[in-house]
Amino acid sequence: MRILAAGCWVLGLAGAVWGQSFTQRGFLETDFVGYPQTAPNDSGQAVGEALFRYEAFYKLNSNWQFGAGIDARTDTHEQVDRVFELSWDDRTRRRPSFEVRQLNVTYSKEKLTIELGKQFIRWGKADLLNPTDRFAPQDFLTVVDSDFLAITAARLTYGGQSNTIDLVWQPLFTPSRIPLINQRWTVVPQGIALDELVPQIPGGSQFGARFNHIGRIAEYSLSFFDGHNYLPLIAFQLQPQPPLTVDLQRYFPQMRMYGGDAAIPLKGITLKGEAAYFTSTTRTADEYGLFVVQVEKQAGEWFFIGGYAGQVVTMHRSILDFAPDRGLTRAFLGHAGYTIDTNRSVSLETALRQNGAGVWVTLSYSQAFGQHLRATAGYTLIRGDANDFLGQYRRNSHALIALRYSF
């Protein structure tokens, strides 16, 4: 913490020296999460979390810009490591207590932009689900409240207002973080103990390319990815001696993706669609397609987004996996919000399985107090069948109270 404070002091002093070329921002947020029900593998019903985030940006001149960010966090439920080390690669089971959130340099000149370092890369146009978003691993420790993770990559973007090509090379693999096996977001069969082995992290690099066109009637993109899925397959082996134990090991199959997306603005509404097809040379990985279609509308202080996500499996080979993107398919998805005034707003997110086997609804209210303080209260309701991706988390409905001080 002394090192972190010293770094913030140095950057703040630098901001005073560099003037308008230096910008900074950050926040301190404390959350309380309450679960009405216990789970078979987790009796905890109250979780406290705290996150400090600081980001700084320095523009050397019209061509060069530098960005850096750091996270420091803790909690009461041991979802955060108790080892006080600075993490870079986001490969730990738990969230790191100290983490380099981003650290990159950007060079821009005319139609060319090159960004190197740890950065966030998002692809796709849909708001509800992004099948083509292959450089965006997430933290899924609490499945329905995920956060994106930055990756170490080199990114080249070239183009003008109408046509743009985006090339990405990722030399260091970053996996998504999945629920801890001894906590409620991992559903454990009764009478069985789980033991997680060290995951198999793939070596080598990943590559992707995306072409985007903005036309008079519509905007569309075509994309390609060759690398590994950031969501794991899970190998398992039964240890028959009492107590009955299953050894689990995560591994990340090879993946090749061919995708596209489009947005068509019409009178009063915007139509969006996104689709991708995935192949794999890994013999235990499925080959399948994902798609999402949605309608977006803004009406005064209201906004509405509604649509459908689907899946087509052309070759089924996997036995056990963790795939929230596929878990949200064959479902109707929605997001709505209303701005009450400059300080207050409400929002609603929902996913409803087309056969009614699972439902997830989050309702939240947010209010600002002055320029720096904001409070958020919400409730997430999850119901459904035990065999449904959403329904399996039916014991995990929860309330959230968050307080954030921004600077």
RAKA-V271219 format. One record per run of one state. SS is the DSSP state (H for helix, E for strand, - for the rest). FROM is the first residue (numbers start at 0). TO is the last residue. If there is no record, write none. Layout:
# RAKA-V271219
SS&FROM&TO / SS&FROM&TO
This chain:
# RAKA-V271219
-&0&0 / H&1&20 / E&21&34 / -&35&37 / E&38&38 / -&39&40 / E&41&41 / -&42&44 / E&45&58 / -&59&62 / E&63&74 / -&75&78 / E&79&79 / -&80&84 / E&85&86 / -&87&93 / E&94&94 / -&95&96 / E&97&108 / -&109&110 / E&111&118 / -&119&136 / E&137&138 / -&139&145 / E&146&147 / -&148&149 / E&150&158 / -&159&161 / E&162&171 / -&172&175 / E&176&176 / -&177&191 / E&192&195 / -&196&198 / E&199&199 / -&200&204 / E&205&213 / -&214&217 / E&218&227 / -&228&231 / E&232&238 / -&239&243 / E&244&250 / -&251&252 / E&253&264 / -&265&268 / E&269&278 / -&279&285 / E&286&298 / -&299&300 / E&301&314 / -&315&319 / E&320&320 / -&321&322 / H&323&326 / -&327&329 / E&330&338 / -&339&342 / E&343&352 / -&353&356 / E&357&368 / -&369&371 / E&372&383 / -&384&389 / H&390&395 / -&396&396 / E&397&405 / -&406&406
